């Protein structure tokens, strides 16, 4: 199992109800997309926050990545909604 720090921003944080998690992930969680799918199984708040997982942006060690990106070796993974203009 991989031990990882997850940080949530904007409405992802509001819907999950906390700023961050420290989780042990199963070996089946290999990519950023796998992580999103796994998080949706952790409860209603996670499922609601990640309902449209294709729009969730992922950063591994503060670098934006595609959902197909492997997460092995990540110290921190941040999840946030799409950026809006302003």
N, C-alpha and C positions, 0 to 999 in steps of 0.2 A: 504493500500500500504506500502511496505517495502522501506525504504530509505537506499541505499547501495553505498559504494565506490568501484568502479571497477578499477583495475590497469592492464595495458597491457604491455607485454614484447616482445622483439625481433620482428619477422616479423608480429606478431599480432598487435603490436603497429604501425609499419610502414604502414600496410594496412589500419588500422582504421584512422590513422593520428593524434593520440594524445596519451598521456601517461596514462590518466585516465579519468573517468567519475564519476559523482555523479548522480545516477538515482533513481527515484521512480518506483518500480516494481509493476506490477499488482498482485493481490492475486493469480492468476493462476500460477505464477512462484514460484514453491515449491522446485525444485531440481536444482542442478548445470546444468543438461541437459536441464531443462526448461529454465534456464537463457540463455544458448547458443542459443536455438531456438528463444527466445524472441529478443535477440540482433540482430539476422540475419534479423529481420523485421524493424530495425531502419535505414536502408539505404544501398546503394550499397557498401560502404566501409566496413561496418560490415558484410554484406553478403559475400563479397570477403574474408575477414579475417577469417571468420568462415565457409567457404564453406565445409571443411572437418572436421566438428565439432568433429568427433570421435577421432581425433588425438590431439585435444586441451587439454592441461593439466590445471586443475583447482586447486587452493589452496584457502581454506577458513581460514581466520585468520592465514595465513602463514603455513597451514598444507595441504598437498596434499590429495585430496579426489577423490572418484569415481564420475562419472556423476550422479549416483542415489542418492548421498548424499543430504539431505535437507539443504537448505541455511538459514533457519530461525535463527535469532540471529547472523548472520554474520556481522562483522564490516567492513571487507574488503575481497573482492574476487579478486584474481589475475588470469589472463588468459595468458598462454604462450604455444608456440609450443613444440613438443617433444624435449627432450634434444638430442644432437648429441655427438658423441665421440670426444675425443680430449685430 
